[in-house]
Amino acid sequence: MTQMMTTPTNPAGNAYQKDFLVAVRDGNKDELERILETKDGKINVNLYDTEGQTALHLSCLDGNFELVKLLVKFGADVKLANRDGWNALHIAAYSGHQDIALYLISANRNSKR
């Protein structure tokens, strides 16, 4: 399992953060939803892992549309870039996940309103 690294805006990862990452990596929507709903304020959905990816990036790469929608609902920033400069939309499009790419375009447009 890859350890989480922190962004400047959040203190070091905690046990909840590790459980969050495991649920994302396993593609476990039910567990992820439970963690996000019960650990409000203790989870930063925008943390980068040691490979420079956020949970949203990983879910886009895996093509897990349900996780993508859940992460966006709980505040995942669709504009954040990974260490290669790619945001979630780039990753989804490059990986051939058109449904996710279209959703992210819509989510980004709606966040500007």
C-alpha positions in Angstrom: 0.0 0.0 0.0 1.3 3.5 -0.9 1.5 5.9 2.0 -0.3 9.2 1.8 1.7 12.4 1.7 0.2 15.6 2.8 -0.5 18.9 1.1 0.6 22.0 2.9 -3.0 22.7 4.0 -3.4 19.5 6.0 -1.5 17.9 8.9 0.1 14.4 8.5 -2.2 11.6 7.4 -4.0 9.6 10.1 -5.6 6.2 10.4 -8.8 7.5 8.8 -6.8 8.8 5.9 -5.1 5.4 5.4 -8.5 3.7 5.6 -9.7 6.2 3.0 -6.9 5.3 0.6 -7.4 1.6 1.0 -11.1 1.9 0.2 -10.2 4.0 -2.9 -7.5 1.5 -4.1 -9.8 -1.4 -3.5 -12.6 0.4 -5.4 -14.9 -0.2 -2.4 -17.7 2.3 -2.8 -19.7 1.3 0.3 -16.7 1.5 2.6 -15.5 4.8 1.0 -19.0 6.3 1.5 -19.1 5.1 5.1 -15.7 6.7 5.8 -16.5 10.0 4.1 -19.9 10.3 5.9 -18.7 9.3 9.4 -15.2 10.9 9.5 -16.3 14.4 8.2 -13.5 16.8 8.8 -10.9 14.1 9.4 -10.5 13.2 5.8 -8.9 15.3 3.1 -10.1 14.0 -0.2 -7.5 16.0 -2.0 -4.3 14.6 -0.4 -1.6 13.3 -2.7 -0.1 9.8 -2.3 3.6 9.3 -2.6 3.3 8.8 -6.3 1.7 12.2 -6.7 -1.9 11.1 -7.3 -5.1 12.0 -5.5 -8.0 9.6 -4.8 -9.8 11.2 -7.7 -6.8 10.6 -10.1 -6.7 7.0 -9.0 -10.4 6.5 -9.5 -10.3 8.1 -13.0 -7.3 5.9 -13.9 -9.2 2.8 -12.8 -12.4 3.9 -14.5 -14.5 3.7 -11.4 -17.3 6.1 -12.2 -19.1 5.5 -8.9 -16.0 6.4 -6.8 -15.4 9.5 -9.0 -19.0 10.7 -8.4 -18.7 10.1 -4.7 -15.3 11.8 -4.4 -16.6 14.9 -6.3 -19.7 14.9 -4.0 -17.4 15.1 -1.0 -15.3 17.9 -2.4 -12.6 16.3 -4.5 -11.0 19.1 -6.6 -11.3 18.2 -10.3 -8.7 20.8 -11.3 -5.8 19.4 -9.2 -2.9 18.2 -11.2 -0.8 15.2 -10.5 3.0 15.5 -10.4 3.0 15.0 -14.2 0.7 18.0 -14.7 -2.4 15.9 -15.5 -5.8 16.6 -13.9 -8.6 14.1 -13.5 -10.1 15.0 -16.8 -6.8 14.4 -18.6 -6.4 11.0 -16.9 -10.0 9.9 -17.6 -9.8 10.9 -21.3 -6.4 9.4 -21.8 -7.5 6.2 -20.1 -10.6 5.9 -22.4 -13.2 6.6 -19.8 -15.5 8.9 -21.8 -18.3 8.7 -19.3 -16.0 10.0 -16.5 -14.5 12.7 -18.7 -18.0 14.0 -19.6 -19.0 14.0 -15.9 -15.9 15.9 -14.9 -16.5 18.5 -17.5 -20.0 18.9 -16.1 -18.8 19.0 -12.5 -16.2 21.6 -13.3 -18.8 23.7 -15.1 -21.2 23.5 -12.2 -18.6 24.4 -9.7 -18.1 27.7 -11.4 -21.7 28.8 -10.8 
